[in-house]
Amino acid sequence: MSAVTEKKVDWARVFFLCLGLALFLIIYFSPPWSDAVDPTGKAFPLSREGKAAIALFLMAGIWWVFEVIPIGATSLAIGVMQALFFIRPARDAFRDFMDPSVMFIFGSVVVGLAFTKSGLTKRLAYKMLEVVGDRTSMILLGCLVVTAGLAHFMAHTAAAATVFPILIAINDLYGEGDRQTRFGKSLFIGMAYAAGAGSIVTFLGAARGPAAAGMFKEFTGQDVGFFELTKYMFLIGWVMVFLIWGYLMIALKPEKARIDGLRERVKDLSARLGPVTRDEIIVVVCVLAIVMIMGLQSFIPVLQPMDRAAIMLVSTLAFFILKVLTVQELEEIPWNIILLFSGAMSIGFCLWKTGAAQWMAVNWLSLFKEAHWLVFIVSIGTLVLLLTNFIMNVAAIAITLPISLVIAGYLGVAPHVIFFASLATAGMPFNLLIGAAPNAIAYESKQFTAGEFFLYGWVPSVILMALLAVLCYFVWPLMGMPVVLT
């Protein structure tokens, strides 16, 4: 007689699964909610679809944080619920799953696979370890600095995808196999945080910068220059990198202060790699070409209409045409992560198109219409930080910037400080995996859960807001940024 293995019921999973669904149904069938009203008296009604979008937003958030089903499956539920409950047409809900931003993330993941398959990952990892030595604290700092630095010159998604396989190689040298460790958690969570912090420093780090600058010019008639952005964002970006490192060394202090014998092992492993191979050269040339084209888009008008996803996917095609990658690597792509961002795009557009996000923004900012100017700026940063954990950071800025600038006029707050505060917090969603592609890429390491990422992210989020307040009140005015209208 064959033994039958009884599976224990995971009651916590059942509870949060039902909680998310119950919350959705309660809000969906609740009576209409009152309008949001801005300081000018303009009313923003919340449609039935908008209220349903908020319900779906909360359900997905609970399911994602507590991982009641695979995160990719939760993303599928977002599309299914929109269609079944008539929140948006199925064509719109599922079209977002193949949005250019999702394809850009796909292309970035393929770049990471190419680095690993070609052997370039190990070569770079060993070179970095030769520089930083065998102390785990310095290894972590080196990884954060490299990630943030790359995010100055390429999209933070591409930077994370490039660094990810290097971190895998370093974590393997730690000697604990696939077991979750504090060092592994700090390595990959830190990578996600540093990619966001580095990406705010230049217009090349993410699409949110150029998009926000375009909106700002349309609303105010004032432009933000390439080097002006770096002038004000360099300090907050790099201070956050070092504060993140300090926080992780306290909250996730590595089990080992040193990796014994690392220098000798690295030298031996590096020698075994031999000379640079054909595949490594192809990968480097392709990635540098993609980065150069994206960088030149800011300066050469004829390149500006080219979509970044299409540019990124050129490298994907090149890798397969030149046989750096095969169908085996195509099958190894982490589709769970791709689906995660597909669902994030869909719920983001759902909140935006139904007017739910604007309704929430007006209600939030109206609470601070009579507050001190610094409190108002911090409230804007907080709102953008909360929104960007759930929806596209470009959408978070598009929703909040116009409303913020209107209310700022009543409080005598200069528009530039609104712009920079919003852009800074939009780049650093530290709580949810869907907040930014580097978060999801880091999750693929399997060194932490979505719940752990959510919990560890609160402290750096508070640190970010405190740093922003200090910069707005003391530092940026000394650097020449107007914060109060005269």
N, C-alpha and C positions, 0 to 999 in steps of 0.2 A: 504494500500500500504506500503510495507516494505521500510524502509529507507536504502539508499545505502551510505555507507561510502566511500568517495573518499580518496584514499591514495595520499599524496603529493609526488612528485618526488624529490628524494634526489640528487640534481644536483652535489653536491660535490662527492658523491659516483660514479655517472655516469662518472664524469670527470676523477677521478683516475682509475676507471676500464678501460676506453678507453685509458688513458695515458699509463698504463702498457702494454696493448695489442699493442698499436701503437708503443711503443718503441721496443717491441719484434719483430714486423714485419719489422720495419725499419732496425734494426741491422741484422736480419736474412737474408734479401734480399740485404743487402749492399755488395759492392765489397769486395774481400779478403783484409784482413788487413796485414800490413807489419810484418815481423818477429821480434821477440825480440832477442837481442844479448847480451850475457854476456861479462864480461871483457876479457875472453880468446878468444873472437871472435866467439864462438859457437852460431849458430843461432837456435832459437826455433820457428818454423813456427806455425801459428794458423790455424788449420784445419777448414773446414766448420762446422763440429760438435762442435768444440771448440767455434767458434764465436756464434753459436746458443745457446750453453750452457750459454755464457755470457748474451745473450739476455734474456733467460729464467730466469736467476739469477736476472736481473734488474726488470723484470716484477713481479716476485714473491715478491721481496723486497718491491715494491710499494704497491702491494695488501696486503701484511702482515702489513706494517706500518699503512696504512690508512683503513684497515679492510673493504675493499669493499665487500667482501663476508666472511663468517666464515673462520677462519684461517685454520681449517681442510680441508675445501673445496679448499682453495688455494693450499694446499699440494696435493690434488688429481689432481688439474690442472697441477702440475709439472710433475706427471707421465704421464698424458694424452698428454701433449704437446710434451714430449720426444718421445712418440710413434707415434703421428700423423705427426710430422715434421721430423721424421727419425734422431733424435739426438742420441738416443740410442735404441736398441731393447726393446720392451715392457717387455720381460722377465727380462732384467737387471734393467730397470727403476722401475718396480713394486716389484721386489725381494727385493730391498732396504727397502721397506715398512715393511718388517718383519726381518730386520737386527737384530743380537743379541743385539746391542746397544738399539734398540727400545724395545725389549723384556725386557731388563734390566730396562728401564724406566717404562714399564708396571708393572713389579714386584715391583718396588719402590713405585708406586702409590697404589698398593694393600697393601703394608706394612702400608701406611698412613691410608687406609680404616680400616685395622685391629686394628690400634691404636684407631681410633674413635669408631668403633663398640664395642670394648671390654671395653671402658670407661677409658682406660689408658691415653688418651689424656687429659681429664679433670683433672685427678689426677696429672699429670706432670705439667699442666698449673697452677693449684692452688698452688702446692709446690713452683714453681718458683716465683709466685706473692707474696707469703709469704716472700720470701727472698728480692726481689727488691722493694717491697712497692707499694704505690699508685701513685707515680709521673710518668706521661706518658713518660718523658725523660728517666728515669731509666728502665721502662718496655721495651722501645724500645732497649736500650743498652743491657739489659739482654737477649732479644731475639736474637740480633745479635751475642753476645758472645757465647750463647748456640749453635746456628747454625754453626758458624765458628769452635767451638771446636769439634762438632760432625764430621765435614768434615775432621778433622785430622785423624779420625779412621775408617771412612766408606766413600764410594763414595758420592760425594756431592749431587747426585740425591737422594740417600737413606736418606741423612741428611735432605734435603729439604722436602722430603715426610714425614719424621718423625716429623719434626717441624711444618709443615703446619697445621695439625688439632689442634695443641696446639695454634697456632696463631688465628685460627678461634674462639676457645673458649675465648681467651683473647679479641679479637675484639668484641665478643658478650657482654662481660662485660663492654665494653666502652659505651654501651647504645644507639647506634644510629641505631640498626637493620641492614638491608641490605644496607642502604644508604652509598654511597661513602663518605669517610671523609679523611682529610689530615693524621690523625692518621692511618687509615686503609691502605692508600697508602704507608706511610713510613714503616709500619710494614711488608707488604708483598714484596714491592720492596727491602727494606733493607734485608729481608731474602734471596732473590735471590742473591744480591750483596755479602752478608757475606758468603754464601755457596761457592761462587767462590773464595773469598779471603782466606777462610780457607782451601780450597782443594789444594792449591799450596804448602802448608807447608810440606806435607809428600807424600810418594809414594802411600799411601792408599787412598788419596782424590779423585783420578780420574785415568782412564787408561792412560791419556796423559803423566803422569810422567814416568812410566816404559817404555812406547813406545818411548818417547823422549830420555831417557837414553840409550836404546838399539840402536837407530839410531846414537846417539853421539859416542858411543863406536865403532860402525861399521865404521864411517867416520874418527875418530881421533885415535882410539886405546886406548882411555882413558875412565876409568869408573867413574861414579858418585855414591858415596856411599849413603846408606840410611840416615845416620846422617849428611852427607855433604850437602845433599839437604835441610834438616831442618835448618842447620846452616845459610845458606844464604837466605832461603825463609821465615823463621819465622818472621823476622823484617818487610819485605814488606807486608806479609799477614796480620799481626796484626795492623800495622800502618794504613793500608787501612781500616780495620774494624772500627777503631776509627774515621778516617777521614770521612768515609761513614756516621757514626752516626752523626758527627758534621754537615755534609752537609745536611742530611735529617732533622735535627732539625731546619735548616735555611730555606731550600726550601719547606719543608712540615711540618712546625711547627704544632703540634697537637692543635686542637681547645680547648682542656682542659688541664690545667697544671697538674691536678690531677683527678683521678676517685674517687669522693667522696664516702666514705663508703665502699671502695673496700676491705679493710682488714677484716671488719666484714662479708661482703658478701662471701669472699673467705673462711673464717673459717667455715661459715655455710654450704656452698656448699661442702666443703671438708668433713665435718662431715657426710653429707647426703650420700656420696659415700659408706660409710661403709668399711668393710675389703676388701683386695685385692681378686679379683675373680679368678676362674679357667682360664677364657679366657685371663685375663691380664697376668697371669703367662705364659701361652702358647705363647703369643705374645712376651713377653720379652725374653723367652728362645730361640725362633726361631730366633729373630733378633740378639741376642748376638751370637748365633751359626754361623749365616751367616757372621757377622762382623769378628768373630774370624777366620773363614776359609779364608776369603778374606785377612785378615791381615797376616796369616801364609803363604799365597802364595808367599810372598816376601822372605821367609826364608826356606821353605821346597820345594825342587825341584819337588817332586812327585805331589804336588798340583798345580804347575805352569801351566800345560796344561789345567786345568779345566777352562771352560769358565765362566766368572762372571755372565752372563745372566742365565746360567743353575743353578748356585749356588743360585742366587736370586730367581728364580722361584721355587726352593725347598720350600721356605717359603710360596709361594702362594699355592702350593699343600697342604702343612701341614695345612694351615688355613682352607681350605675347607674339608680336610679329618677329621680334629678334630672339625668341625662344629663351628669354630669361625666366619666364614663367610658363607653366603648362596647365592643362586642364585640372591637374591635381590641386594646384594652388587655388584655382578658381573655386573648387569645391570646399576649400578650407576657409573661405571668407566667413567671418563671424556674422552670419545673417541675423542673429538675435540682436546685435548692436545696430545693424542697418535698419531693421524693423523698428527698433526703439526710436530712432530719429525720424523715421517715417511717421510714426504715431505722434511724435512731438510736433512735427510740422503741421499735421492735420488738426490737432487740438489748438495749436497756436492760431492757425488761420480761422478755425471755427470761432474762437473767442473774438478775433479781430473783425471778421466779416459780419458776425451777428450783432456787433456793438457791445458785447458783454464786457470786453476789456476796457473800452472807453467809459462805460458806466461805472465800473469799479474804480478807474483812475480819477474820475471827477468826484466821486464820493470820498475817496481818500484825501485828495489834495484840498478839497473844500474844508476839511477839518482844520487846516493850517493857514487859512486865508487871513487870519488876524495875528498870526504868530510872529515872533522875532525872525528876521531874515535868515539867520543861521539855522534855526529850527526848520524853517520852510525848505531850505536847500537840503538839509539832512533828510527831511521827509520825502523829497523827490528822489534822492538817492536810494532810500529804503524801498520806495515803491518800485523803482526800476529793478532793484536787486531782487525783490520778491517776484516780480513779473518775469524776469529773465530766467528764473529757475524753472519756469513752466512753458514759456513761449519763446520764439526767436528773439534774440536781443535787438535785432533791427526793428521788429514789431513792437517790442517794449518801449523803445525810444520813440517810434512813430506815434504811439498812443499817448505817451506822457509829455513829450516835448511841447507840442502845441498848447496843451492845457496849462502846463507849467509856465510857459512864457506869458500867457494871458494873466494868470494869477500873480506872477512876478511883477508885472506892471503896477498892480495895486499896492504891492509891498515895497516898491522902489528897489527891487533887486535887479542887477545888471544881467542881461541875457547870457553873456559869456560864461559866467560861473554856473549857470543852469546847464549849459551845454557840456562843460567839462565834468561836472559832478555826475550827470546822467551817463556819460560815456564811460566813466571810470567804473561805476557799479555794474553797468551792462556787461562788462567784460569779465566779471568775476562771480559767476553763480556757483557757490561752494556747496550747496545742499543736495541738489537733485541731479541724477545722471542725465536727465534730458535737458538740463540747463545749457550744456555746451558739449560739442563732440569730444573734446579731450576727456571729459568726465566718463563718457561711455567707453572710450578706447581704454582708459585705465581700468575700468570694470572688467574688461576682457581678461585681465591678469588672474582673476579669481582669487585675489588676495584679500578682498573685502566684500561685504554685502552692500546692497543698496541702502539698507537701514543704517549701517555703520557710516557710510558716506554722508548720509543725512545728518547724523548726530555730530560727527567730527566737524562738519561745515559751519556750525553755529558760531564757534569761537572766532575763526578767521573772518566771518561775516561781520561780527561786532567790531573786531579790530579794524576792518576796512572802513566802517562807518565812523569810528573814532578818529582814524587817520584823516579821513575826508574832512571832518569838522575842523581839525587842526589846520589843514592846508587852506581851507576856505577862509578861516578867520585870521590866521597869522602869515602863512607862507605865500600863497598866491598873490595877495595884495602887494607884498614886498617885491614880487617878481614882475609887477606891472599889470596884473589882471584886475579889471574893475569888478567889484562885487556889489556895490551899492550905487544906484543912479544919483547923480548930483544935479 
